[in-house]
Amino acid sequence: MDGPFASWNKKVKGYKHDQQGQADIYSDVVSWGKTHGLAGIRYWAPDYEGWYAMSMFEFANKKGTAKNILENHKEIIGK
């Protein structure tokens, strides 16, 4: 990853640096929020192609395909 957000692309202890790790940390943050009274979570620009590893989509041939983080979203939030 390059550009102005390159320094944000860091590993988080306990989570793999891949699609499943992204889905796992999102699930854990949402679960924590539900038990601690958090009203909502705003994931910044999930559709922005320049986020690469931090995006919620895989981009190929100008087409975005949902990553695990979105495929499991209903299960994560309980709806």
MDTraj code that builds the backbone (N, CA, C; nanometers):
import mdtraj as md
import numpy as np

residues = "MET ASP GLY PRO PHE ALA SER TRP ASN LYS LYS VAL LYS GLY TYR LYS HIS ASP GLN GLN GLY GLN ALA ASP ILE TYR SER ASP VAL VAL SER TRP GLY LYS THR HIS GLY LEU ALA GLY ILE ARG TYR TRP ALA PRO ASP TYR GLU GLY TRP TYR ALA MET SER MET PHE GLU PHE ALA ASN LYS LYS GLY THR ALA LYS ASN ILE LEU GLU ASN HIS LYS GLU ILE ILE GLY LYS".split()
xyz = np.array([
    [0.0847, -0.1174, 0.0000],
    [0.0000, 0.0000, 0.0000],
    [0.0890, 0.1233, 0.0000],
    [0.0509, 0.2197, -0.0799],
    [0.1282, 0.3429, -0.0850],
    [0.0343, 0.4628, -0.0742],
    [0.0897, 0.5807, -0.0816],
    [0.0072, 0.7002, -0.0733],
    [-0.0041, 0.7531, 0.0682],
    [-0.0967, 0.8470, 0.0909],
    [-0.1063, 0.9148, 0.2198],
    [-0.1485, 0.8249, 0.3360],
    [-0.2049, 0.7091, 0.3075],
    [-0.2524, 0.6216, 0.4142],
    [-0.1628, 0.4994, 0.4343],
    [-0.0472, 0.4973, 0.3710],
    [0.0426, 0.3822, 0.3778],
    [0.0803, 0.3468, 0.5215],
    [0.0975, 0.4458, 0.6068],
    [0.1376, 0.4181, 0.7452],
    [0.0243, 0.3576, 0.8272],
    [-0.0974, 0.3579, 0.7749],
    [-0.2111, 0.2997, 0.8469],
    [-0.2204, 0.1495, 0.8254],
    [-0.1445, 0.0961, 0.7345],
    [-0.1519, -0.0444, 0.6971],
    [-0.0625, -0.1276, 0.7892],
    [-0.0985, -0.1333, 0.9161],
    [-0.0191, -0.2039, 1.0164],
    [-0.0964, -0.3250, 1.0681],
    [-0.0223, -0.4268, 1.1076],
    [-0.0851, -0.5451, 1.1659],
    [-0.1324, -0.5130, 1.3071],
    [-0.2412, -0.5776, 1.3469],
    [-0.2945, -0.5642, 1.4821],
    [-0.2714, -0.6979, 1.5517],
    [-0.2089, -0.6950, 1.6683],
    [-0.1760, -0.8169, 1.7412],
    [-0.3014, -0.9024, 1.7612],
    [-0.2909, -1.0279, 1.7251],
    [-0.4015, -1.1210, 1.7424],
    [-0.4912, -1.1366, 1.6202],
    [-0.4637, -1.0597, 1.5154],
    [-0.5455, -1.0661, 1.3940],
    [-0.4553, -1.0831, 1.2727],
    [-0.4927, -1.1761, 1.1859],
    [-0.4169, -1.1964, 1.0630],
    [-0.4350, -1.0761, 0.9720],
    [-0.3356, -1.0514, 0.8889],
    [-0.3389, -0.9384, 0.7963],
    [-0.3950, -0.9872, 0.6624],
    [-0.5215, -1.0304, 0.6672],
    [-0.5883, -1.0792, 0.5472],
    [-0.7383, -1.0524, 0.5604],
    [-0.8161, -1.1001, 0.4640],
    [-0.9603, -1.0749, 0.4664],
    [-1.0265, -1.1296, 0.5924],
    [-0.9877, -1.2504, 0.6340],
    [-1.0503, -1.3085, 0.7523],
    [-1.0120, -1.2315, 0.8779],
    [-0.8885, -1.1862, 0.8868],
    [-0.8464, -1.1045, 1.0002],
    [-0.9246, -0.9747, 1.0068],
    [-0.9501, -0.9148, 0.8904],
    [-1.0299, -0.7922, 0.8831],
    [-1.1717, -0.8191, 0.9338],
    [-1.2312, -0.9296, 0.8894],
    [-1.3660, -0.9649, 0.9341],
    [-1.3672, -0.9940, 1.0840],
    [-1.2638, -1.0607, 1.1339],
    [-1.2565, -1.0955, 1.2764],
    [-1.2476, -0.9718, 1.3653],
    [-1.1618, -0.8763, 1.3301],
    [-1.1489, -0.7569, 1.4143],
    [-1.2770, -0.6736, 1.4095],
    [-1.3399, -0.6650, 1.2937],
    [-1.4665, -0.5920, 1.2813],
    [-1.5728, -0.6572, 1.3695],
    [-1.5812, -0.7896, 1.3648],
    [-1.6768, -0.8629, 1.4476],
    [-1.6513, -0.8383, 1.5961],
    [-1.5247, -0.8417, 1.6362],
    [-1.4908, -0.8204, 1.7769],
    [-1.5232, -0.6781, 1.8228],
    [-1.4969, -0.5795, 1.7382],
    [-1.5284, -0.4402, 1.7737],
    [-1.6794, -0.4216, 1.7856],
    [-1.7557, -0.4780, 1.6919],
    [-1.9020, -0.4666, 1.6975],
    [-1.9556, -0.5370, 1.8217],
    [-1.9060, -0.6560, 1.8512],
    [-1.9502, -0.7288, 1.9707],
    [-1.9190, -0.6502, 2.0975],
    [-1.7981, -0.5933, 2.1052],
    [-1.7614, -0.5114, 2.2203],
    [-1.8565, -0.3929, 2.2314],
    [-1.8829, -0.3270, 2.1199],
    [-1.9720, -0.2112, 2.1195],
    [-2.1128, -0.2446, 2.1648],
    [-2.1633, -0.3600, 2.1222],
    [-2.2991, -0.4006, 2.1609],
    [-2.3097, -0.4214, 2.3118],
    [-2.2042, -0.4716, 2.3737],
    [-2.2089, -0.4970, 2.5175],
    [-2.1705, -0.3755, 2.6018],
    [-2.1173, -0.2707, 2.5382],
    [-2.0751, -0.1511, 2.6113],
    [-2.1540, -0.0259, 2.5747],
    [-2.2683, -0.0430, 2.5089],
    [-2.3567, 0.0695, 2.4815],
    [-2.3183, 0.1588, 2.3650],
    [-2.2329, 0.1104, 2.2765],
    [-2.1944, 0.1896, 2.1598],
    [-2.3136, 0.2023, 2.0654],
    [-2.3419, 0.3234, 2.0196],
    [-2.4585, 0.3484, 1.9340],
    [-2.4347, 0.3094, 1.7887],
    [-2.3115, 0.3132, 1.7419],
    [-2.2850, 0.2793, 1.6026],
    [-2.1376, 0.2852, 1.5688],
    [-2.1053, 0.2298, 1.4546],
    [-1.9682, 0.2290, 1.4045],
    [-1.9723, 0.2773, 1.2609],
    [-1.8870, 0.3694, 1.2289],
    [-1.8787, 0.4188, 1.0907],
    [-1.7435, 0.3763, 1.0344],
    [-1.7487, 0.2829, 0.9448],
    [-1.6278, 0.2337, 0.8801],
    [-1.5952, 0.3302, 0.7675],
    [-1.4821, 0.3958, 0.7739],
    [-1.4490, 0.5028, 0.6809],
    [-1.4285, 0.4517, 0.5390],
    [-1.5052, 0.5073, 0.4463],
    [-1.4917, 0.4854, 0.3018],
    [-1.4661, 0.3399, 0.2631],
    [-1.5566, 0.2481, 0.2992],
    [-1.5333, 0.1072, 0.2683],
    [-1.5287, 0.0773, 0.1195],
    [-1.5812, 0.1690, 0.0390],
    [-1.5851, 0.1469, -0.1054],
    [-1.4691, 0.2131, -0.1792],
    [-1.3840, 0.2840, -0.1080],
    [-1.2747, 0.3572, -0.1725],
    [-1.1652, 0.2614, -0.2183],
    [-1.1444, 0.2546, -0.3461],
    [-1.0499, 0.1600, -0.4053],
    [-0.9071, 0.1792, -0.3546],
    [-0.8692, 0.3004, -0.3227],
    [-0.7339, 0.3279, -0.2767],
    [-0.6996, 0.2718, -0.1396],
    [-0.7968, 0.2240, -0.0659],
    [-0.7700, 0.1684, 0.0672],
    [-0.7090, 0.0286, 0.0584],
    [-0.7216, -0.0374, -0.0545],
    [-0.6664, -0.1705, -0.0777],
    [-0.7005, -0.2655, 0.0360],
    [-0.6022, -0.2983, 0.1192],
    [-0.6218, -0.3975, 0.2253],
    [-0.7256, -0.3555, 0.3281],
    [-0.7495, -0.2254, 0.3422],
    [-0.8461, -0.1790, 0.4420],
    [-0.9864, -0.1638, 0.3853],
    [-1.0023, -0.1826, 0.2559],
    [-1.1328, -0.1712, 0.1920],
    [-1.2181, -0.2933, 0.2249],
    [-1.3487, -0.2782, 0.2151],
    [-1.4399, -0.3904, 0.2345],
    [-1.4682, -0.4623, 0.1024],
    [-1.3988, -0.4198, -0.0032],
    [-1.4197, -0.4789, -0.1350],
    [-1.2878, -0.5175, -0.1997],
    [-1.2934, -0.6194, -0.2825],
    [-1.1813, -0.6588, -0.3666],
    [-1.2106, -0.6029, -0.5052],
    [-1.1179, -0.5269, -0.5604],
    [-1.1407, -0.4632, -0.6896],
    [-1.0620, -0.5335, -0.7997],
    [-1.1334, -0.5678, -0.9073],
    [-1.0705, -0.6259, -1.0258],
    [-1.1531, -0.5856, -1.1471],
    [-1.0866, -0.5375, -1.2487],
    [-1.1552, -0.4977, -1.3723],
    [-1.2698, -0.4003, -1.3469],
    [-1.2445, -0.3027, -1.2604],
    [-1.3428, -0.1986, -1.2267],
    [-1.4712, -0.2559, -1.1659],
    [-1.4598, -0.3701, -1.1005],
    [-1.5743, -0.4332, -1.0349],
    [-1.5362, -0.4618, -0.8899],
    [-1.6220, -0.4222, -0.7974],
    [-1.5972, -0.4473, -0.6561],
    [-1.6740, -0.5690, -0.6083],
    [-1.6043, -0.6611, -0.5446],
    [-1.6659, -0.7802, -0.4881],
    [-1.6502, -0.7731, -0.3367],
    [-1.7581, -0.7978, -0.2641],
    [-1.7544, -0.7897, -0.1184],
    [-1.6555, -0.8895, -0.0597],
    [-1.5783, -0.8414, 0.0380],
    [-1.4878, -0.9291, 0.1113],
    [-1.5656, -0.9955, 0.2248],
    [-1.4994, -1.0855, 0.2969],
    [-1.5621, -1.1571, 0.4086],
    [-1.6286, -1.0632, 0.5081],
    [-1.5709, -0.9471, 0.5291],
    [-1.6230, -0.8531, 0.6277],
    [-1.7683, -0.8159, 0.5987],
    [-1.8053, -0.8052, 0.4718],
    [-1.9434, -0.7719, 0.4363],
    [-2.0297, -0.8952, 0.4198],
    [-1.9720, -1.0037, 0.3726],
    [-2.0487, -1.1264, 0.3558],
    [-2.1026, -1.1753, 0.4900],
    [-2.0294, -1.1498, 0.5972],
    [-2.0696, -1.1945, 0.7306],
    [-2.1369, -1.0841, 0.8118],
    [-2.1642, -0.9689, 0.7507],
    [-2.2135, -0.8519, 0.8241],
    [-2.3433, -0.8788, 0.8996],
    [-2.4408, -0.9431, 0.8374],
    [-2.5677, -0.9688, 0.9058],
    [-2.5467, -1.0558, 1.0285],
    [-2.4597, -1.1546, 1.0165],
    [-2.4302, -1.2412, 1.1305],
    [-2.3607, -1.1625, 1.2417],
    [-2.2713, -1.0726, 1.2033],
    [-2.1952, -0.9943, 1.3005],
    [-2.2862, -0.9019, 1.3808],
    [-2.3772, -0.8317, 1.3123],
    [-2.4609, -0.7347, 1.3827],
    [-2.5904, -0.7953, 1.4352],
    [-2.6172, -0.9197, 1.3994],
    [-2.7347, -0.9876, 1.4530],
    [-2.8651, -0.9488, 1.3880],
    [-2.8620, -0.9148, 1.2600],
    [-2.9851, -0.8805, 1.1882],
    [-3.0010, -0.9678, 1.0675],
])
top = md.Topology()
chain = top.add_chain()
for i, resn in enumerate(residues, 1):
    res = top.add_residue(resn, chain, resSeq=i)
    for name in ("N", "CA", "C"):
        top.add_atom(name, md.element.get_by_symbol(name[0]), res)
traj = md.Trajectory(xyz[None], top)
